[in-house]
């Protein structure tokens, strides 16, 4: 009868490496399951490898934990993963647990097939933590750059309620919708950004390389006659950029560093985020995106069993906007004192009356989480409409802007040429 080398997990999550006799691989797998084991690898042994099967399996497992002999540079190692990768991991883990697999077995399966090296290493550490008897949420806490507080607290609530697979599915849905909205906002910003960059490159090329040559032609052929005003402006801009290009780059870097420093300070971040909420064209999109994120995060947390005060704290930290975070902080203080969530929302002036009314209805009917998620879905659609409207509006604006700037430079260069031609004809 054929012999099969196997690697399996017992009921306590301990790894078992041995061999078993069976007619085929399917029968071997069924025999192992009937013994209370969860096989992760079942392979038929050849005649020459039967005596070495157990040793080979043990050696491979032992060598898997060894580090490579290459040079390791920790400060160059990648320590984060893409949000889409985390979403896929969450969805797959929820599916495995929902199918009846133990958490440790699910982590082992996902770790074996994960192509992302950072996540693969993280899953391995999570499996070790669970195998040692720790909660899954405690293992997640050790990786704050991958699993944020929202993720950890939702998993903790799922563990306490015994509904981890449901919470993981909600997390996956939350991440998918958040990524979808984020992608749409990025696409709205992409077109004007590309057109603006192209405009800057074209204008800079004209002023640095083309205008100086025309200036020399004008000096030789006009004999000191004054240039038209628009030509003088363009020539002056060309001289200023050509002679101070290093200072311009330094100024640009200084402005960027100043904005980064301002955004890092509490008052500065509030000022910048308040400006973003009121900015022309983009302010409406920013506000709708922030409200969608707030309502979906809070609704998902409360639905998953996280206490309202803790959920508000997590939502404040993941708001992504200092003005919204300040408003959430006031809501938290109001709820902590036993008051309604509606009054501080209305007083903040951040949330539209429709949102306040829907939250008020949800609070009165005892369906606040469901109402928050409905508001989030509604504002996701609003973000879609805002993106479509902004894109259709920005296209003609950017085209006209580019035409005016480039056309102005061309006109400034051709006006003196017209004067030269007229003088030659006279």
Buried (B, 14 or more C-beta within 10 A) or exposed (E): EBBBBBBBBEEEBEBBBBBBEBEEBEBBBEBBEEEEBBBBBBBBBEEEBEEEBBEBBBEEEEEEEEEEEEEEEEEEEEEEBEEEBBBBBBBBBBBBBBEEBBBBBBBBBBBEEBEBEBBBBBBBBBBBBBBEEBBBBBBBBEBEEBBBBBBBBBBBBBBBEEBBBBBBBBBBBBBBBBBEBBEBBEEBBEBBEEBEEEBEEBBBEBBEEBBBEBBEBBEEBBEEEEBBEBBEBBBEBBBEBEEEEEEEEEEEEEEEEEEEEEEEEEEBBBBBBBEBBEEEEBBBBBBBBBBBBBBBBBBBBBBBBBEBEBBBBBBBBBBBBBBBBBBBBBBBEBBEEEEBBBBBBBBBEBBBEEBBEBBBEBBEEEEBBBBBBBBBBBBBEBBBEBBEBBBEEBEEEBEEBBEEBBEBBEEBBEBBBEBBEEEEEE
